[in-house]
């Protein structure tokens, strides 16, 4: 990737006036200055749009700050529709939540990683967990196993608020379009799609974001025993099985974009519906499905044996 290739920051907002100013200021503090901002607002009734309009002047005349109206169907649909907006310029793009704070080196590290990466790459970084007052409460855990499609089918390990897609990754997401299926999380979908297409998933070991924890988080931090137990229970919940089904339905709809290996793994799982317990377990094993730890992988296979997933 050439030096100073221009990034487009993709920010999705909804009722964000409380925390949005700090996030916008963190864009201005980036050491990498070549960026524009696209905002998809999902029907905010507070001062969110006014804050962004005011930020346009602060960002300066050499930056585009564009606001569009989102589909009004939640964060996942908002991000995916923004990625597929017909006027969006070619990548790279950096996804952003409204309530976090980027560390000054975030775009600089992403640019360096993408410049040394394969043509089709999804970048993600670590984060510091902070409370509503920005006091430290933890740090994101590094993945224990390498990113892969077999892992992506069962969980997401690339947090959307740190994600950067290079040119080819953005083009792939746009070819896939906004899936008809109601997907649970946009970042999980991008991890699946890009790994399934044979792309590289580059995980930076350094924190790049202050991930603010508060009562309105769509998905909270993966931190501590309580979070671990919560996610283990989630694997046994039928809702998690519904999420897997929705993701795989969407992948089937664009399977021409996947590698033969990914199509084979996907077909092996889809050939045995939920409820065919032993056969389903064997299908998971043939496809190599796994989560990041032995314990949660065991829970996944138990859930399959119980007909939950």
C-alpha positions as CSV (number, residue, x, y, z in Angstrom):
1,X,0.0,0.0,0.0
2,X,1.6,3.3,-1.0
3,X,2.6,5.8,1.7
4,X,-0.2,8.1,2.8
5,X,-3.0,6.2,1.0
6,X,-6.2,7.9,2.1
7,X,-8.3,6.1,4.7
8,X,-12.1,6.5,4.9
9,X,-13.3,6.2,8.5
10,X,-16.7,4.6,8.6
11,X,-18.6,5.7,11.7
12,X,-22.1,4.5,12.6
13,X,-24.1,6.5,15.0
14,X,-27.3,6.4,17.0
15,X,-28.1,8.7,19.9
16,X,-24.4,9.2,20.3
17,X,-24.2,12.8,21.7
18,X,-22.8,11.7,25.1
19,X,-19.6,10.1,24.0
20,X,-19.2,11.2,20.3
21,X,-17.2,14.4,20.9
22,X,-14.3,12.4,22.4
23,X,-14.3,10.0,19.5
24,X,-14.3,12.7,16.9
25,X,-11.4,14.5,18.7
26,X,-9.4,11.3,18.7
27,X,-9.6,11.3,14.9
28,X,-8.0,14.7,14.8
29,X,-5.3,13.5,17.1
30,X,-4.2,10.7,14.7
31,X,-0.6,10.8,13.6
32,X,-1.7,9.6,10.2
33,X,-3.5,12.6,8.7
34,X,-4.7,11.3,5.4
35,X,-8.3,10.4,6.2
36,X,-11.9,11.3,5.4
37,X,-15.0,10.5,7.5
38,X,-18.3,8.9,6.4
39,X,-21.1,8.8,9.0
40,X,-24.2,6.7,8.8
41,X,-26.7,7.9,11.4
42,X,-29.5,5.5,12.2
43,X,-32.2,8.1,13.1
44,X,-30.7,9.9,16.1
45,X,-33.1,12.3,17.8
46,X,-30.4,13.9,20.0
47,X,-27.5,16.2,19.0
48,X,-25.5,13.6,17.1
49,X,-26.0,15.1,13.7
50,X,-25.4,18.6,14.9
51,X,-22.1,17.4,16.5
52,X,-21.0,15.9,13.2
53,X,-22.0,19.0,11.2
54,X,-19.9,21.1,13.6
55,X,-17.0,18.6,13.2
56,X,-17.0,19.2,9.5
57,X,-15.5,22.6,9.9
58,X,-13.1,21.4,12.6
59,X,-11.8,18.6,10.3
60,X,-10.7,21.2,7.7
61,X,-11.3,21.8,4.0
62,X,-9.0,19.0,2.9
63,X,-11.1,16.3,4.4
64,X,-14.5,15.0,3.4
65,X,-17.0,14.6,6.2
66,X,-20.2,13.1,4.8
67,X,-23.4,12.2,6.7
68,X,-25.9,9.7,5.3
69,X,-29.1,8.3,6.7
70,X,-28.8,4.7,7.9
71,X,-31.4,2.0,7.3
72,X,-32.7,2.2,10.9
73,X,-32.4,-1.5,11.5
74,X,-29.6,-1.7,14.1
75,X,-25.8,-1.4,14.1
76,X,-25.1,-4.5,12.0
77,X,-27.3,-3.4,9.1
78,X,-26.0,0.1,9.5
79,X,-22.4,-0.8,9.1
80,X,-23.0,-3.3,6.2
81,X,-25.1,-0.8,4.3
82,X,-22.4,1.9,4.8
83,X,-19.7,-0.5,3.5
84,X,-21.9,-1.1,0.4
85,X,-23.0,2.5,-0.2
86,X,-22.7,3.1,-4.0
87,X,-20.7,6.4,-3.5
88,X,-18.2,5.1,-1.0
89,X,-14.7,5.6,-2.5
90,X,-12.3,2.6,-2.8
91,X,-10.5,1.5,0.4
92,X,-8.9,1.2,2.8
93,X,-11.6,1.8,5.3
94,X,-11.4,1.9,9.1
95,X,-14.6,1.0,11.1
96,X,-15.4,3.0,14.2
97,X,-18.0,2.9,17.0
98,X,-19.3,6.2,18.3
99,X,-18.4,5.7,22.0
100,X,-14.7,4.7,22.0
101,X,-11.5,6.7,21.7
102,X,-8.8,5.9,19.2
103,X,-5.2,6.1,20.4
104,X,-3.1,8.5,18.3
105,X,-1.2,5.7,16.5
106,X,-4.3,3.7,15.4
107,X,-4.3,4.6,11.7
108,X,-0.5,4.7,11.6
109,X,-0.2,1.1,12.8
110,X,-2.9,-0.1,10.5
111,X,-1.3,1.6,7.5
112,X,2.1,0.0,8.3
113,X,0.5,-3.4,8.8
114,X,-1.5,-3.2,5.5
115,X,1.6,-2.0,3.6
116,X,3.3,-5.3,4.5
117,X,0.3,-7.6,4.1
118,X,-1.2,-9.7,1.4
119,X,-3.5,-8.1,-1.2
120,X,-6.7,-9.2,0.6
121,X,-6.3,-8.3,4.3
122,X,-8.5,-7.6,7.3
123,X,-6.6,-5.8,10.1
124,X,-7.6,-5.8,13.8
125,X,-6.0,-4.5,16.9
126,X,-6.2,-4.9,20.7
127,X,-7.9,-2.5,23.1
128,X,-7.8,-1.1,26.6
129,X,-11.1,-1.6,28.4
130,X,-12.2,1.5,30.2
131,X,-15.3,2.4,32.2
132,X,-17.7,5.3,31.3
133,X,-15.3,7.7,33.0
134,X,-12.3,6.3,31.0
135,X,-10.7,4.6,34.0
136,X,-8.8,1.4,33.1
137,X,-10.6,-1.9,33.8
138,X,-8.7,-4.4,31.6
139,X,-7.3,-5.2,28.3
140,X,-8.5,-7.4,25.4
141,X,-7.1,-10.9,25.3
142,X,-4.9,-12.0,22.4
143,X,-6.3,-14.9,20.3
144,X,-4.8,-18.2,21.4
145,X,-5.2,-19.8,18.0
146,X,-4.5,-18.3,14.5
147,X,-7.4,-16.8,12.6
148,X,-9.1,-19.2,10.2
149,X,-12.4,-19.8,8.5
150,X,-13.0,-22.9,10.7
151,X,-12.7,-20.6,13.7
152,X,-14.7,-17.8,12.1
153,X,-17.7,-20.1,11.6
154,X,-18.0,-20.4,15.3
155,X,-16.9,-17.0,16.8
156,X,-15.5,-13.6,16.0
157,X,-12.0,-12.7,17.2
158,X,-11.6,-9.3,15.3
159,X,-13.4,-6.5,17.1
160,X,-15.2,-4.3,14.7
161,X,-14.2,-1.1,16.5
162,X,-10.6,-1.8,15.6
163,X,-11.2,-3.2,12.1
164,X,-9.5,-1.9,8.9
165,X,-10.2,-3.4,5.5
166,X,-7.7,-2.8,2.7
167,X,-8.8,-2.0,-0.8
168,X,-9.4,-5.7,-1.9
169,X,-11.1,-6.5,1.4
170,X,-13.5,-3.6,0.9
171,X,-14.2,-4.6,-2.7
172,X,-14.9,-8.2,-1.5
173,X,-17.4,-7.0,1.1
174,X,-19.1,-4.9,-1.6
175,X,-19.3,-7.8,-4.0
176,X,-21.0,-9.9,-1.2
177,X,-23.4,-7.0,-0.6
178,X,-25.7,-6.7,2.4
179,X,-26.9,-10.2,3.1
180,X,-30.6,-10.9,3.1
181,X,-30.2,-12.9,6.3
182,X,-30.5,-11.0,9.6
183,X,-26.9,-11.3,10.7
184,X,-26.0,-10.9,14.4
185,X,-22.8,-8.9,14.0
186,X,-21.1,-7.1,11.1
187,X,-17.6,-7.7,12.3
188,X,-18.2,-11.4,12.7
189,X,-19.5,-11.5,9.1
190,X,-16.4,-9.7,7.8
191,X,-14.1,-12.1,9.6
192,X,-16.0,-15.0,8.0
193,X,-16.1,-13.6,4.5
194,X,-12.5,-12.5,4.3
195,X,-11.0,-15.6,5.8
196,X,-13.4,-17.7,3.7
197,X,-12.2,-16.0,0.6
198,X,-8.6,-16.9,1.4
199,X,-7.7,-13.5,2.8
200,X,-5.2,-12.6,5.6
201,X,-6.5,-11.7,9.0
202,X,-3.8,-9.6,10.6
203,X,-4.1,-9.2,14.4
204,X,-2.0,-6.4,15.9
205,X,-0.8,-7.3,19.4
206,X,-0.8,-3.6,20.5
207,X,-3.9,-1.7,21.8
208,X,-5.2,0.9,19.4
209,X,-8.5,1.9,21.1
210,X,-9.9,2.8,24.5
211,X,-13.0,0.5,24.4
212,X,-15.6,2.2,26.7
213,X,-17.8,-0.1,28.7
214,X,-21.2,1.3,29.6
215,X,-24.8,0.1,29.8
216,X,-25.5,0.6,26.1
217,X,-22.7,-1.5,24.6
218,X,-24.0,-3.8,21.8
219,X,-21.3,-6.3,22.8
220,X,-19.3,-5.9,26.0
221,X,-15.7,-6.7,26.7
222,X,-14.3,-10.3,26.6
223,X,-12.7,-9.8,30.1
224,X,-12.8,-11.8,33.3
225,X,-14.3,-15.0,34.5
226,X,-17.9,-13.6,34.4
227,X,-17.5,-12.8,30.7
228,X,-16.0,-16.2,30.1
229,X,-18.9,-17.9,31.8
230,X,-21.4,-15.7,30.0
231,X,-20.0,-16.7,26.6
232,X,-19.9,-20.4,27.6
233,X,-23.6,-20.2,28.5
234,X,-24.2,-18.4,25.2
235,X,-22.8,-21.4,23.2
236,X,-25.4,-23.6,24.8
237,X,-28.2,-21.1,24.0
238,X,-30.4,-21.8,21.0
239,X,-30.0,-18.2,20.0
240,X,-26.3,-18.8,19.3
241,X,-27.3,-21.7,17.0
242,X,-29.6,-19.3,15.2
243,X,-26.7,-16.9,14.7
244,X,-24.6,-19.7,13.2
245,X,-27.4,-20.6,10.8
246,X,-27.9,-17.0,9.7
247,X,-24.2,-16.5,9.0
248,X,-23.9,-19.8,7.1
249,X,-27.0,-19.0,5.1
250,X,-25.4,-15.7,4.1
251,X,-22.2,-17.4,3.2
252,X,-24.0,-19.9,1.0
253,X,-25.6,-17.0,-0.9
254,X,-22.2,-15.7,-1.9
255,X,-20.2,-19.0,-1.9
256,X,-18.7,-18.2,-5.3
257,X,-16.5,-15.7,-3.4
258,X,-15.1,-18.4,-1.1
259,X,-12.2,-20.8,-1.7
260,X,-12.9,-24.4,-2.5
261,X,-11.7,-25.4,1.0
262,X,-14.1,-22.9,2.7
263,X,-17.0,-24.1,0.5
264,X,-16.2,-27.7,1.4
265,X,-16.2,-26.9,5.2
266,X,-19.4,-24.9,4.9
267,X,-21.1,-27.7,2.9
268,X,-20.0,-30.3,5.4
269,X,-21.8,-28.5,8.2
270,X,-24.9,-27.5,6.2
271,X,-25.4,-31.0,5.0
272,X,-26.4,-32.0,8.5
273,X,-29.1,-29.8,10.1
274,X,-29.3,-29.0,13.7
275,X,-31.0,-31.7,15.7
276,X,-29.2,-34.6,14.0
277,X,-27.0,-34.8,17.0
278,X,-24.3,-37.3,16.5
279,X,-24.1,-36.6,12.7
280,X,-23.9,-32.9,13.5
281,X,-21.0,-33.4,15.9
282,X,-19.2,-35.5,13.2
283,X,-19.9,-32.8,10.6
284,X,-18.4,-30.1,12.9
285,X,-15.3,-32.3,13.3
286,X,-15.0,-32.9,9.6
287,X,-15.1,-29.2,9.0
288,X,-12.6,-28.6,11.7
289,X,-14.8,-26.2,13.6
290,X,-13.2,-24.8,16.8
291,X,-13.3,-21.8,19.1
292,X,-10.3,-20.2,20.7
293,X,-10.0,-22.4,23.8
294,X,-10.4,-26.1,24.4
295,X,-13.1,-25.4,27.0
296,X,-15.3,-23.4,24.7
297,X,-14.7,-25.7,21.8
298,X,-15.9,-28.6,24.0
299,X,-19.0,-26.5,24.9
300,X,-19.6,-26.0,21.1
301,X,-19.5,-29.8,20.5
302,X,-21.7,-30.4,23.5
303,X,-24.2,-27.9,22.2
304,X,-24.2,-29.8,18.9
305,X,-24.7,-33.1,20.7
306,X,-27.7,-31.5,22.5
307,X,-29.2,-30.2,19.3
308,X,-28.7,-26.6,20.3
309,X,-26.4,-25.6,17.4
